[in-house]
Amino acid sequence: MIPMKIILDGDGCWPDLAIKNYVEAQEGMEVALLKGGMASGKPSVAIRLTLPDGQVVIAQTTARLFCSAGRAFMARHPDLFEDGPPVVAH
């Protein structure tokens, strides 16, 4: 299994970043569903971040864990989409 930690109260959740150098992705992020991405044949999700210097970071998790995060966020904020429709996939 590819681990993913879901943090529902994220404000201040990474205090180490106050004393460490880090780089913020400037190009946004891309999220891709990879059918059969897991050894089991189940889908995985890849997240691509492009750093300011052009380097690319890819993180991967199971589609189940990724969707579980979305469900947890929706449970915490059920009114999340009240002001409009969700983003449409391409």
Secondary structure as the mmCIF struct_conf table of DSSP 4:
data_model
#
loop_
_struct_conf.conf_type_id
_struct_conf.id
_struct_conf.beg_label_comp_id
_struct_conf.beg_label_asym_id
_struct_conf.beg_label_seq_id
_struct_conf.end_label_comp_id
_struct_conf.end_label_asym_id
_struct_conf.end_label_seq_id
BEND BEND1 LEU A 8 ASP A 9
TURN_TY1_P TURN_TY1_P1 ASP A 11 GLY A 12
HELX_RH_3T_P HELX_RH_3T_P1 PRO A 15 ALA A 18
TURN_TY1_P TURN_TY1_P2 ILE A 19 ILE A 19
BEND BEND2 LYS A 20 LYS A 20
BEND BEND3 GLN A 26 GLU A 27
STRN STRN1 MET A 29 LEU A 34
TURN_TY1_P TURN_TY1_P3 LYS A 35 GLY A 36
BEND BEND4 MET A 38 MET A 38
TURN_TY1_P TURN_TY1_P4 ALA A 39 SER A 40
BEND BEND5 GLY A 41 GLY A 41
STRN STRN2 SER A 44 THR A 50
TURN_TY1_P TURN_TY1_P5 PRO A 52 ASP A 53
BEND BEND6 GLY A 54 GLY A 54
STRN STRN3 VAL A 56 THR A 62
HELX_RH_AL_P HELX_RH_AL_P1 ALA A 63 ARG A 76
TURN_TY1_P TURN_TY1_P6 PRO A 78 ASP A 83
BEND BEND7 GLY A 84 GLY A 84
HELX_LH_PP_P HELX_LH_PP_P1 PRO A 85 ALA A 89
#
